[in-house]
Each structure stands twice: as structure tokens, then as C-alpha cells.
Amino acid sequence: MTAQLKEQRCVSLSQLSDLRLLREYAYIDGRWCSADNRQIIEVTNPFDGAFLGTVPNMGASETRQAVDAAKAAFPAWAALLPQDRATRLHRWHDLLIENKEDLALLMTLEQGKPISESRGEIDYAASFVAFFAEEAKRMNVENISSHLPNRNMSLKREPIGVTAAVTPWNFPCAMITRKATAALAAGCTMIVRPASETPFSATALAELAERAGIPAGVFNVVTGDPAPVVGELCRNPIVRALSFTGSTEVGRLLLSQGAQTIKKMSMELGGHAPFILFPDIDLDQAVEHAVGAKFATSGQDCLAANRIFVHRDIYDAFLDKYAKAISELHVGNGLDEGTEIGPLMHDRAVAKCAEHVEDARAKGARVLIGGTKMGGLFYAPTLLADVTEDMKIYREETFGPVAPVIPFDTEEEVINRANDSEYGLAAYVYTSNHDRAARVSNALEYGMIALNCVKITGAPVPFGGVKQSGLGREGSRHGLEEFTELKYVCAAFAPQA
């Protein structure tokens, strides 16, 4: 490590109150570990490329060590009373809240998102820990009535065993707690493979889990290139369930790998959400919400509004107001209070934004705001008008700060166009007509519908999509059920003589 890198790291991380939260190791069986081959992955700040630190570049052998540790820890963890597991999870929650500023700082440094969004994500992540701590006590609340004479019938949910989670870089803390605390509450053990771009949020969670009294082997973090680590998690028969958040393309690959061991898979994949505005709305509110739905996390969000359908009667008025709102977004360093748009995660994201904008421009779209690279990993917040179905941005997720707007004329038309996608995660609908709201909500092929609002997620919500946007649900009691098996017992008894 050069002196210049050391200096950059010192400056970037000088605001940390607790330096122990910066862990440059993986966490296996209650131990902080390096890779067997001593290889490392460098982690940098997407804002300026400043060096933050390293984590081990582990492979299949270290992943098997984590699986074996989770297997060994499973019987004792599963045997704990639910309230005992809940107590430790509640302590983990409290530590997240107590260390929110440090955790948010780490997140902004490695991910680039505005510090206000990072603070919000820590609260969001902590909410899953608290929620599933309580769900641990309510896992078995279902039963059945006997349809046979002289039988007692019972149902019981049991922890599935060793589980794994593969998490993304855009929400590096919340995607872990949404998966891991559901599994731990159910009585399972877990191995997490975090994104290589944002591993320090995961290792900080492991540090706090250890402080909270989560036993060795129950929660493990393996860092490293995805192919060997995730490949082992998918193929290892000891791992009975795997939860993945990421692209639909990678989801297909993991499903094929997991099929060899008939592994239970839950997946939250691509989104490409439609955002539908009918003419009977509060236009100013719709513009404000359209900014939030498109540009949160700099557009790097599976829930981002990626196809904004606007009724022709309000099309021009919406474009005028939306362009003004976008032009006022503050682009900059995520650590600066007031920043609303940070850097993108990597060069590929910038290139995809540019590709989608140039393709749309060449096919007749109007670039009303932005449409340019801004240097480094920044792309200007962009508004495209008159987007059509032959443009790449209409079919593909941009995952960046580019808003495509499409006019429509009828309710039937916009429903058909919104459903004309392989994705089906979330959709946004704005109308003051209750009958229309019911019709459109029923007709849209999406797992989650937001009516006249943007913020819809939370710990009690069954988060997930249909079609090629995923399998299963996260959050809510349904998220806990992803990590359980249902056992049925039928007991005969002799009738009274």
C-alpha cells in the first residue's frame, strides 16, 4: 500500500467514531479471517477513487469452511427458545441504531449515495432486525382441523438449516438484514456474500452481530469474487436455501446451479417499474414524487421509475415542471449535506446511461435536461421526452439518473404497454378516480402497486415481484417462511370404548 493511498484512506475515514467498525477481513465461525491465498480486493470511494481498504478475495475452500461452521452452529441456534433468539436480535438492532452515523459514513464512502439516504438505509435495515426478532416468537401460529376420525393433526414450521444470501451494492446494509434476520429468527444459520464494491457495510454488521451475542457460526460473511464463492454456495448440498438480490440474468444462472441440489431459492431481480400519470391528478405532487421515484440512489434502485407514462392531456405541462425539478437536483459528494445525486457505482453504469441516451436520441427522443457525462463516475440527471418502444431504454433497466417519459391516450393502452415487459416487480399509478385505481391495480402484472405514493416498502411488507422479477417474498412473515420447512404430523388415537 503506497503512502498516498494511506493518506487518502486516513482523510476519507477520519470521521469514524469507532474504528473497529472498519473490518478488513471476512467473518467465519466467529473469527476474522484472511484468504488462504492472501489475495485481496481493494475497495475505493466511487466519488473520487480514494482508497478505503481491502477485504480478502476468498474462494470455494473458504466458503466451504463457512458452510461447515454454519452447519455446526445450526443445532444449538435452532434449539434456542424463540424469545432467546429475539433478545439477541433486538440487541443487534440497538447496536445498529447506536452506530448509525458510523455505518452511514461507511456506506456513503463505499457506495457513493448521499449521506441522508445512507442514514435512512440504516434505519430501514434496523427495522428488519426488530421486526423479525418479534416474528421469531410467532412462527408457528397455523393449524388445521382433522378431516379424519380419531386423528389429531398439527402443522409446524421448522428452520430449513444452513442458508446463504448474495446481496447487492446498491443497498449494502438493508439487503443483508432483510434476508439474514429472517433466517436467524427462524432458527437458521447463514453465510452472506456481499458485493465486492461494498463489503465494509457487511463486515460492520458482522462486528455488531458479534457484540450482540450472535454465536460463532450463526452469521458469517465471506468476501471474494462471485463465481467461486456463490458457485460453492449454490452447489453445496449443506446449504438448503439461498436468497439473492441482483439482475435477472444472474438469477437465471444461480437457479440453474442450485437446481443440482434442489435448493430452495428466493430472488429479487430486475424491476423496470412503470410510473403512470392520469390527467386527474395533483400535477405538482406527481412531479415531486416522480423525482423521488426516479432519482433516489442516483437511479440505482430496482424500484426506480424506469418508464414514466403520462397522459397526453398533461404531457407538456408535466415535462415543463419535471425538467425544472430535475435541473435543480444537487449533484456532488455524498458526504456533503444537501447532495441529492451521487456518483454511479462503476464505469459500466456510466456507459449504460450514455448508451441508452444516445440510442434514444438517435431514434427521435428529445433530451430536455442533461444527457452528458460529468466526469468520473457522474452522469448528469437526464430527462428524455417522446420515448418509444423501439428504444433500448424502453426495454432495459438503465440503473442510473435517466428519466424516460412516454405519452399515452387511453387506460387500456397504458395497461398493455406497462405489462409489455418481462419484469413485474413494482408499478406506480397516480389517479384521483377510485374506480380507475381499482381497475388499473387489478390489471397490472406486478407484485407491488403504489397508488398515489412512492414510499411503500418496510419490514411488514411482503417485498417481491412476478414474472422474471423474482421468486418468493422478503420482509413480512412471508419472508421468514422462505427459510422454513412445513412439517405435518397426523397422530391416531383410540376412540373411547
C-alpha positions as CSV (number, residue, x, y, z in Angstrom):
1,M,0.0,0.0,0.0
2,T,1.5,3.3,-1.1
3,A,1.9,6.3,1.2
4,Q,-0.5,8.2,-1.0
5,L,-3.2,5.5,-0.6
6,K,-2.7,5.5,3.2
7,E,-3.2,9.3,3.2
8,Q,-6.3,9.1,1.1
9,R,-7.7,6.4,3.4
10,C,-6.9,8.4,6.5
11,V,-8.7,11.5,5.2
12,S,-11.7,9.6,4.0
13,L,-12.3,7.7,7.2
14,S,-11.2,10.3,9.8
15,Q,-14.8,10.9,10.8
16,L,-15.4,7.3,12.1
17,S,-16.1,7.4,15.8
18,D,-15.4,3.6,16.2
19,L,-12.6,2.4,14.0
20,R,-13.4,-1.2,14.9
21,L,-16.3,-1.0,12.5
22,L,-13.9,-0.9,9.6
23,R,-13.1,-4.6,9.3
24,E,-10.8,-5.6,6.5
25,Y,-11.4,-9.3,7.0
26,A,-14.1,-11.9,6.3
27,Y,-16.0,-13.3,9.3
28,I,-16.2,-17.1,9.6
29,D,-17.2,-19.1,12.7
30,G,-16.7,-16.1,14.9
31,R,-13.2,-15.4,13.6
32,W,-11.9,-12.5,11.4
33,C,-10.1,-14.3,8.5
34,S,-7.9,-13.6,5.6
35,A,-8.0,-15.6,2.4
36,D,-6.0,-18.8,2.3
37,N,-4.0,-17.4,-0.7
38,R,-3.7,-14.0,0.9
39,Q,-5.3,-12.4,-2.1
40,I,-7.3,-9.2,-1.6
41,I,-9.9,-6.9,-3.2
42,E,-9.3,-3.2,-3.0
43,V,-12.3,-1.0,-2.1
44,T,-12.5,2.6,-3.3
45,N,-14.8,5.6,-3.0
46,P,-16.8,6.0,-6.2
47,F,-16.8,9.8,-5.7
48,D,-13.1,10.3,-6.1
49,G,-11.5,6.9,-6.3
50,A,-9.9,7.3,-2.9
51,F,-8.6,4.1,-1.4
52,L,-10.7,2.8,1.6
53,G,-9.2,-0.5,2.4
54,T,-9.1,-4.2,1.4
55,V,-11.0,-7.4,2.0
56,P,-10.0,-11.0,1.4
57,N,-10.6,-12.4,-2.0
58,M,-11.8,-15.8,-0.9
59,G,-12.8,-18.8,-2.9
60,A,-14.6,-22.1,-2.7
61,S,-12.4,-23.6,0.1
62,E,-13.1,-20.7,2.5
63,T,-16.7,-20.8,1.5
64,R,-16.9,-24.5,2.5
65,Q,-15.3,-23.6,5.8
66,A,-18.1,-21.1,6.4
67,V,-20.8,-23.6,5.4
68,D,-19.3,-26.2,7.7
69,A,-19.2,-23.6,10.6
70,A,-22.9,-22.8,9.9
71,K,-23.8,-26.5,9.9
72,A,-22.0,-27.0,13.2
73,A,-23.7,-23.9,14.8
74,F,-27.2,-24.8,13.5
75,P,-28.4,-27.3,16.1
76,A,-27.7,-25.1,19.1
77,W,-29.1,-22.0,17.5
78,A,-32.3,-23.8,16.3
79,A,-32.8,-25.3,19.8
80,L,-32.8,-21.9,21.5
81,L,-36.2,-20.7,22.6
82,P,-37.6,-18.1,20.1
83,Q,-37.5,-15.4,22.8
84,D,-33.8,-16.1,23.3
85,R,-33.1,-15.6,19.7
86,A,-35.3,-12.5,19.8
87,T,-33.3,-11.0,22.6
88,R,-30.0,-11.2,20.7
89,L,-31.6,-9.8,17.5
90,H,-33.0,-6.9,19.5
91,R,-29.6,-6.2,20.8
92,W,-28.2,-6.3,17.3
93,H,-30.9,-3.7,16.3
94,D,-30.0,-1.4,19.2
95,L,-26.3,-1.5,18.1
96,L,-27.2,-0.6,14.6
97,I,-29.1,2.5,15.8
98,E,-26.4,3.4,18.3
99,N,-23.8,3.3,15.5
100,K,-25.9,4.8,12.7
101,E,-23.6,7.7,11.9
102,D,-20.6,5.5,11.5
103,L,-22.5,2.9,9.5
104,A,-23.9,5.6,7.2
105,L,-20.5,7.1,6.7
106,L,-19.0,3.8,5.7
107,M,-21.9,3.2,3.3
108,T,-21.5,6.6,1.6
109,L,-17.8,6.2,1.3
110,E,-18.0,2.7,-0.4
111,Q,-21.3,3.2,-2.3
112,G,-21.4,6.9,-3.0
113,K,-25.1,7.6,-2.1
114,P,-25.9,10.8,-0.3
115,I,-25.4,10.7,3.4
116,S,-29.0,11.4,4.1
117,E,-30.0,8.3,2.1
118,S,-27.4,6.2,3.9
119,R,-28.8,7.3,7.3
120,G,-32.2,6.3,6.1
121,E,-31.0,2.9,4.9
122,I,-29.5,2.2,8.4
123,D,-32.9,2.9,9.9
124,Y,-34.5,0.7,7.3
125,A,-32.0,-2.1,7.9
126,A,-32.5,-1.9,11.6
127,S,-36.3,-2.1,11.2
128,F,-35.9,-5.6,9.7
129,V,-33.9,-6.8,12.7
130,A,-36.5,-5.5,15.1
131,F,-39.4,-6.9,13.1
132,F,-38.0,-10.4,12.7
133,A,-36.9,-10.5,16.3
134,E,-40.6,-10.4,17.1
135,E,-41.6,-12.8,14.3
136,A,-39.4,-15.4,15.8
137,K,-42.0,-15.8,18.6
138,R,-44.9,-16.1,16.1
139,M,-43.5,-18.5,13.6
140,N,-45.9,-21.3,14.5
141,V,-49.4,-19.9,14.5
142,E,-51.1,-22.1,11.9
143,N,-53.0,-25.3,12.4
144,I,-55.6,-27.5,10.6
145,S,-58.8,-29.3,11.6
146,S,-58.8,-33.0,11.2
147,H,-60.9,-34.4,8.3
148,L,-60.4,-38.0,9.5
149,P,-61.9,-39.6,12.6
150,N,-59.7,-40.2,15.6
151,R,-56.8,-38.1,14.4
152,N,-55.0,-35.1,15.8
153,M,-53.4,-33.1,13.1
154,S,-50.7,-30.4,13.5
155,L,-48.5,-28.2,11.4
156,K,-45.2,-26.9,12.4
157,R,-42.7,-24.6,10.7
158,E,-39.1,-25.7,11.3
159,P,-35.9,-23.9,10.3
160,I,-34.6,-25.2,7.0
161,G,-31.0,-25.3,8.1
162,V,-27.9,-23.6,6.7
163,T,-28.8,-20.7,4.4
164,A,-27.0,-18.2,2.2
165,A,-27.5,-14.7,1.0
166,V,-26.0,-13.0,-2.0
167,T,-26.5,-9.2,-1.7
168,P,-26.1,-6.2,-4.0
169,W,-24.1,-3.0,-3.8
170,N,-27.0,-0.5,-4.0
171,F,-28.4,-1.3,-0.6
172,P,-25.4,-2.9,1.1
173,C,-26.9,-3.0,4.6
174,A,-30.6,-3.3,4.3
175,M,-30.5,-6.2,1.8
176,I,-28.4,-8.2,4.3
177,T,-30.7,-7.6,7.3
178,R,-33.8,-8.2,5.3
179,K,-32.5,-11.7,4.5
180,A,-30.3,-12.6,7.4
181,T,-32.5,-11.7,10.3
182,A,-35.5,-13.5,8.8
183,A,-33.3,-16.6,8.6
184,L,-31.8,-16.2,12.1
185,A,-35.3,-15.6,13.6
186,A,-36.5,-18.8,12.1
187,G,-33.6,-20.7,13.7
188,C,-31.4,-21.0,10.6
189,T,-27.7,-20.1,10.3
190,M,-26.4,-18.0,7.3
191,I,-23.5,-17.2,5.1
192,V,-23.6,-13.8,3.4
193,R,-21.6,-13.0,0.3
194,P,-21.7,-9.2,-0.1
195,A,-20.9,-7.3,-3.3
196,S,-17.2,-6.7,-3.7
197,E,-17.8,-3.0,-4.2
198,T,-19.4,-2.6,-0.8
199,P,-18.1,-5.2,1.7
200,F,-17.5,-2.9,4.6
201,S,-21.2,-2.5,5.4
202,A,-21.4,-6.3,5.7
203,T,-18.3,-6.7,7.8
204,A,-19.5,-3.9,10.1
205,L,-22.8,-5.8,10.5
206,A,-20.8,-8.8,11.5
207,E,-18.8,-6.8,14.1
208,L,-22.1,-5.6,15.6
209,A,-23.6,-9.1,15.5
210,E,-20.7,-10.4,17.5
211,R,-21.1,-7.7,20.0
212,A,-24.8,-8.5,20.2
213,G,-24.1,-12.1,21.3
214,I,-24.9,-13.9,18.0
215,P,-22.9,-17.1,18.4
216,A,-20.0,-18.2,16.3
217,G,-21.0,-19.8,13.0
218,V,-24.6,-18.4,13.1
219,F,-23.8,-15.3,10.9
220,N,-20.8,-15.5,8.5
221,V,-19.6,-13.1,5.9
222,V,-17.4,-14.4,3.0
223,T,-15.9,-11.8,0.7
224,G,-14.5,-12.6,-2.7
225,D,-15.1,-12.9,-6.4
226,P,-18.7,-14.1,-7.1
227,A,-18.0,-17.1,-9.3
228,P,-16.1,-19.3,-6.8
229,V,-18.0,-18.1,-3.6
230,V,-21.5,-18.1,-5.0
231,G,-20.9,-21.2,-7.1
232,E,-20.0,-23.1,-3.9
233,L,-23.0,-21.8,-2.0
234,C,-25.3,-22.9,-4.9
235,R,-23.7,-26.3,-5.4
236,N,-23.0,-27.3,-1.7
237,P,-25.8,-29.6,-0.6
238,I,-25.5,-28.5,3.0
239,V,-26.9,-25.1,2.0
240,R,-30.6,-25.6,1.9
241,A,-31.8,-22.2,0.9
242,L,-30.3,-19.2,-0.9
243,S,-31.6,-15.7,-1.2
244,F,-30.4,-13.4,-4.0
245,T,-30.9,-9.8,-5.0
246,G,-29.5,-8.8,-8.3
247,S,-30.1,-8.9,-12.0
248,T,-32.4,-11.3,-13.8
249,E,-29.6,-12.6,-15.9
250,V,-27.5,-13.7,-12.8
251,G,-30.7,-15.0,-11.1
252,R,-31.2,-17.5,-14.0
253,L,-27.6,-18.7,-13.6
254,L,-28.0,-19.2,-9.9
255,L,-31.2,-21.1,-10.3
256,S,-29.5,-23.5,-12.7
257,Q,-26.6,-24.0,-10.3
258,G,-29.0,-24.5,-7.3
259,A,-31.1,-27.0,-9.2
260,Q,-28.4,-29.7,-8.8
261,T,-29.2,-29.9,-5.0
262,I,-32.9,-29.0,-5.2
263,K,-32.2,-25.9,-3.2
264,K,-34.9,-23.5,-2.0
265,M,-34.3,-20.2,-3.8
266,S,-35.8,-16.8,-3.2
267,M,-34.9,-14.0,-5.6
268,E,-35.5,-10.3,-6.0
269,L,-34.5,-9.5,-9.6
270,G,-35.0,-6.7,-12.1
271,G,-37.7,-4.1,-11.8
272,H,-38.1,-1.6,-14.7
273,A,-41.1,-0.1,-13.0
274,P,-43.8,1.8,-14.9
275,F,-44.9,5.2,-13.4
276,I,-48.4,6.0,-14.7
277,L,-49.9,9.5,-14.5
278,F,-53.6,10.0,-15.4
279,P,-54.9,13.6,-16.0
280,D,-57.0,13.9,-12.9
281,I,-54.1,14.3,-10.5
282,D,-52.3,17.0,-8.5
283,L,-49.6,17.7,-11.0
284,D,-47.1,19.4,-8.6
285,Q,-47.3,16.4,-6.3
286,A,-46.9,14.0,-9.1
287,V,-43.7,15.8,-10.3
288,E,-42.3,15.8,-6.8
289,H,-43.0,12.0,-6.4
290,A,-41.6,11.3,-9.9
291,V,-38.3,12.9,-8.9
292,G,-38.1,10.7,-5.8
293,A,-39.2,7.6,-7.7
294,K,-36.6,8.0,-10.4
295,F,-33.6,9.7,-8.8
296,A,-33.3,8.1,-5.3
297,T,-29.9,6.3,-5.0
298,S,-29.0,8.1,-8.2
299,G,-31.4,5.9,-10.1
300,Q,-29.6,2.8,-9.0
301,D,-32.7,1.1,-7.5
302,C,-34.8,-1.9,-8.6
303,L,-37.9,0.2,-7.6
304,A,-36.9,3.2,-9.8
305,A,-39.4,4.6,-12.1
306,N,-38.0,3.5,-15.5
307,R,-40.9,4.1,-17.8
308,I,-42.9,7.2,-17.0
309,F,-46.2,7.1,-18.8
310,V,-48.0,10.5,-18.9
311,H,-51.5,11.1,-20.3
312,R,-51.3,13.3,-23.3
313,D,-53.7,15.9,-21.8
314,I,-51.0,16.8,-19.2
315,Y,-47.9,15.7,-21.1
316,D,-46.4,19.0,-21.9
317,A,-47.2,20.6,-18.6
318,F,-45.6,17.6,-16.8
319,L,-42.5,17.8,-18.9
320,D,-42.0,21.5,-18.2
321,K,-42.4,21.1,-14.4
322,Y,-40.3,17.8,-14.3
323,A,-37.5,19.4,-16.3
324,K,-37.3,22.3,-13.9
325,A,-37.3,20.0,-10.9
326,I,-34.6,17.8,-12.3
327,S,-32.4,20.8,-13.2
328,E,-32.4,21.8,-9.5
329,L,-31.1,18.5,-8.2
330,H,-27.8,18.9,-6.4
331,V,-25.1,16.6,-7.8
332,G,-21.9,16.0,-5.7
333,N,-20.1,14.3,-3.0
334,G,-22.4,12.1,-1.0
335,L,-20.8,13.3,2.3
336,D,-21.9,16.9,1.6
337,E,-25.3,17.6,3.3
338,G,-27.7,18.6,0.6
339,T,-26.3,16.3,-2.1
340,E,-29.2,14.5,-3.9
341,I,-27.3,12.7,-6.7
342,G,-24.0,11.0,-6.0
343,P,-21.7,9.0,-8.3
344,L,-22.7,5.8,-10.0
345,M,-21.1,2.6,-8.8
346,H,-18.7,1.9,-11.8
347,D,-17.7,2.8,-15.3
348,R,-20.2,0.3,-16.7
349,A,-23.1,2.2,-15.2
350,V,-22.0,5.4,-16.7
351,A,-21.5,3.8,-20.1
352,K,-25.0,2.2,-20.0
353,C,-26.6,5.6,-19.2
354,A,-24.7,7.1,-22.2
355,E,-25.7,4.2,-24.5
356,H,-29.4,4.5,-23.6
357,V,-29.4,8.2,-24.1
358,E,-27.6,8.2,-27.4
359,D,-29.8,5.3,-28.7
360,A,-32.9,7.2,-27.7
361,R,-31.7,10.5,-29.2
362,A,-30.8,8.8,-32.5
363,K,-34.3,7.3,-32.6
364,G,-36.1,10.6,-32.1
365,A,-36.3,11.2,-28.3
366,R,-35.8,14.8,-27.1
367,V,-33.1,15.4,-24.4
368,L,-34.7,18.1,-22.3
369,I,-32.2,18.1,-19.4
370,G,-28.8,16.5,-19.1
371,G,-27.7,13.8,-21.4
372,T,-24.0,14.1,-20.7
373,K,-21.2,12.6,-18.7
374,M,-19.9,14.8,-15.9
375,G,-16.5,13.3,-15.3
376,G,-15.5,10.5,-13.1
377,L,-18.5,8.2,-12.3
378,F,-21.1,11.0,-12.6
379,Y,-23.8,11.2,-15.2
380,A,-26.0,14.3,-15.4
381,P,-29.6,13.9,-14.2
382,T,-31.4,13.5,-17.6
383,L,-34.9,13.9,-18.9
384,L,-35.9,12.2,-22.2
385,A,-39.2,13.0,-23.8
386,D,-41.1,11.2,-26.6
387,V,-39.6,7.8,-25.8
388,T,-40.9,5.0,-28.0
389,E,-40.9,1.2,-27.8
390,D,-38.1,0.7,-30.2
391,M,-35.6,2.4,-27.9
392,K,-33.3,0.4,-25.6
393,I,-34.3,2.4,-22.6
394,Y,-37.9,1.4,-23.0
395,R,-37.0,-2.3,-22.7
396,E,-33.9,-2.3,-20.5
397,E,-33.2,-1.1,-17.0
398,T,-30.8,1.9,-17.1
399,F,-29.9,1.8,-13.4
400,G,-28.9,5.4,-13.5
401,P,-30.3,9.0,-13.4
402,V,-32.1,9.0,-16.7
403,A,-35.9,9.5,-16.8
404,P,-37.7,8.4,-20.0
405,V,-41.2,9.9,-20.5
406,I,-43.8,8.4,-22.8
407,P,-47.2,9.8,-23.7
408,F,-50.4,7.7,-23.7
409,D,-54.0,8.3,-24.6
410,T,-56.2,5.6,-23.0
411,E,-56.4,3.5,-19.9
412,E,-56.4,0.3,-21.9
413,E,-53.3,1.4,-23.9
414,V,-51.2,2.2,-20.9
415,I,-52.0,-1.0,-19.1
416,N,-51.0,-3.0,-22.1
417,R,-47.8,-1.1,-22.5
418,A,-46.9,-1.3,-18.8
419,N,-47.4,-5.0,-18.8
420,D,-45.4,-5.5,-22.0
421,S,-42.3,-6.4,-20.1
422,E,-40.5,-9.5,-18.7
423,Y,-40.4,-7.7,-15.4
424,G,-43.1,-7.4,-12.8
425,L,-41.7,-6.0,-9.5
426,A,-43.4,-2.7,-8.8
427,A,-45.7,-0.2,-10.5
428,Y,-46.8,3.3,-9.6
429,V,-50.2,4.7,-10.5
430,Y,-51.5,8.2,-10.0
431,T,-55.2,9.0,-10.3
432,S,-57.9,10.5,-8.1
433,N,-60.6,8.2,-9.7
434,H,-61.2,5.3,-7.3
435,D,-62.8,3.1,-10.0
436,R,-59.8,3.6,-12.3
437,A,-57.4,3.0,-9.4
438,A,-59.1,-0.4,-8.8
439,R,-59.2,-1.3,-12.4
440,V,-55.6,-0.5,-13.1
441,S,-54.3,-2.1,-9.9
442,N,-56.1,-5.3,-10.8
443,A,-54.9,-5.3,-14.4
444,L,-51.2,-4.5,-13.8
445,E,-48.9,-7.6,-13.7
446,Y,-46.7,-6.5,-10.8
447,G,-46.1,-7.8,-7.3
448,M,-46.4,-4.4,-5.7
449,I,-48.6,-1.5,-6.7
450,A,-48.1,2.1,-5.3
451,L,-51.3,4.2,-5.6
452,N,-50.6,8.0,-5.4
453,C,-47.4,7.4,-3.4
454,V,-43.8,6.4,-3.8
455,K,-42.7,5.1,-0.4
456,I,-44.3,1.7,0.1
457,T,-41.6,-0.7,1.5
458,G,-41.0,-1.7,5.1
459,A,-40.4,-4.6,7.3
460,P,-44.0,-5.7,7.5
461,V,-44.4,-5.6,3.7
462,P,-44.0,-8.8,1.5
463,F,-41.5,-7.4,-1.0
464,G,-41.2,-9.2,-4.3
465,G,-42.3,-9.4,-7.9
466,V,-43.8,-11.7,-10.5
467,K,-42.7,-12.9,-13.9
468,Q,-38.9,-12.5,-14.3
469,S,-38.6,-10.1,-11.4
470,G,-38.2,-12.9,-8.9
471,L,-39.4,-15.7,-6.7
472,G,-40.7,-15.6,-3.2
473,R,-41.0,-12.6,-0.9
474,E,-38.8,-10.8,1.6
475,G,-40.0,-8.9,4.7
476,S,-43.2,-9.7,6.5
477,R,-44.0,-13.2,7.9
478,H,-43.7,-14.5,4.3
479,G,-40.1,-13.5,4.3
480,L,-39.5,-15.6,7.3
481,E,-41.3,-18.6,5.7
482,E,-38.7,-18.6,2.9
483,F,-36.3,-20.1,5.4
484,T,-38.6,-22.7,6.9
485,E,-40.0,-26.1,6.0
486,L,-43.5,-27.1,6.9
487,K,-44.0,-30.3,8.8
488,Y,-47.3,-32.0,9.1
489,V,-48.0,-34.6,11.9
490,C,-51.1,-36.9,11.9
491,A,-51.5,-38.8,15.2
492,A,-54.1,-41.5,15.6
493,F,-55.7,-42.1,18.9
494,A,-58.1,-44.9,20.1
495,P,-61.7,-43.9,20.4
496,Q,-63.3,-44.3,23.8
497,A,-64.7,-47.7,24.3
